[in-house]
Amino acid sequence: MSNHPHDREAASALESLRAALAAHGVTLPSLDLHLLSYAGRYDSPPLISLGNCNLATARRLTDALAAGR
């Protein structure tokens, strides 16, 4: 990982999101930094790729979000 502030911020956001999801029993196996935006030479933060999930995970995620309203 480079030393660009956006890179550290993106990595921190990724780990925080992963932990918050795990606290609700949700694991997104593909959750990671979007490699093309991470490798880009733009001055914008890298994207976080949420990836794919199965139906059971989608329901757990929906339930966790609904409970937080």
C-alpha positions as CSV (number, residue, x, y, z in Angstrom):
1,M,0.0,0.0,0.0
2,S,1.3,3.5,-0.8
3,N,1.6,6.3,1.7
4,H,-1.1,8.4,0.1
5,P,-3.7,9.6,2.7
6,H,-6.6,8.3,0.6
7,D,-5.1,4.8,0.6
8,R,-4.8,4.7,4.4
9,E,-8.3,6.2,4.8
10,A,-9.7,3.6,2.4
11,A,-8.0,0.7,4.2
12,S,-9.3,2.0,7.5
13,A,-12.8,2.4,6.1
14,L,-12.6,-1.2,4.7
15,E,-11.6,-2.7,8.1
16,S,-14.3,-0.7,9.9
17,L,-16.9,-1.8,7.5
18,R,-15.8,-5.4,7.8
19,A,-15.9,-5.3,11.6
20,A,-19.3,-3.6,11.6
21,L,-20.8,-6.2,9.3
22,A,-19.2,-9.0,11.3
23,A,-20.8,-7.6,14.5
24,H,-24.1,-8.3,12.8
25,G,-23.2,-11.7,11.6
26,V,-22.6,-10.6,8.0
27,T,-19.6,-11.6,6.0
28,L,-19.1,-10.4,2.5
29,P,-16.4,-12.6,1.1
30,S,-15.6,-10.2,-1.8
31,L,-15.3,-7.1,0.4
32,D,-12.1,-5.4,-0.6
33,L,-10.6,-2.4,-2.2
34,H,-11.6,-1.9,-5.8
35,L,-8.2,-2.6,-7.4
36,L,-8.7,-0.5,-10.5
37,S,-9.5,2.6,-8.5
38,Y,-6.8,1.8,-5.9
39,A,-4.2,1.5,-8.6
40,G,-5.4,4.7,-10.4
41,R,-3.4,7.9,-10.4
42,Y,-6.3,10.1,-9.5
43,D,-6.6,12.3,-6.4
44,S,-9.8,10.7,-5.3
45,P,-10.1,7.9,-2.7
46,P,-10.1,4.3,-3.9
47,L,-13.5,2.6,-4.1
48,I,-14.5,-0.2,-1.8
49,S,-16.0,-3.2,-3.6
50,L,-18.8,-4.8,-1.7
51,G,-18.8,-7.8,-4.1
52,N,-21.3,-10.5,-4.4
53,C,-23.2,-12.3,-1.7
54,N,-25.7,-15.2,-1.4
55,L,-29.3,-14.9,-0.5
56,A,-28.9,-15.7,3.2
57,T,-26.2,-13.0,3.5
58,A,-28.4,-10.4,1.7
59,R,-31.1,-11.1,4.1
60,R,-28.8,-10.8,7.2
61,L,-27.5,-7.5,5.8
62,T,-31.1,-6.3,5.2
63,D,-32.1,-7.3,8.7
64,A,-29.0,-5.5,10.2
65,L,-29.7,-2.3,8.3
66,A,-33.4,-2.4,9.2
67,A,-32.6,-2.9,12.9
68,G,-30.4,0.2,12.8
69,R,-33.2,2.6,11.7
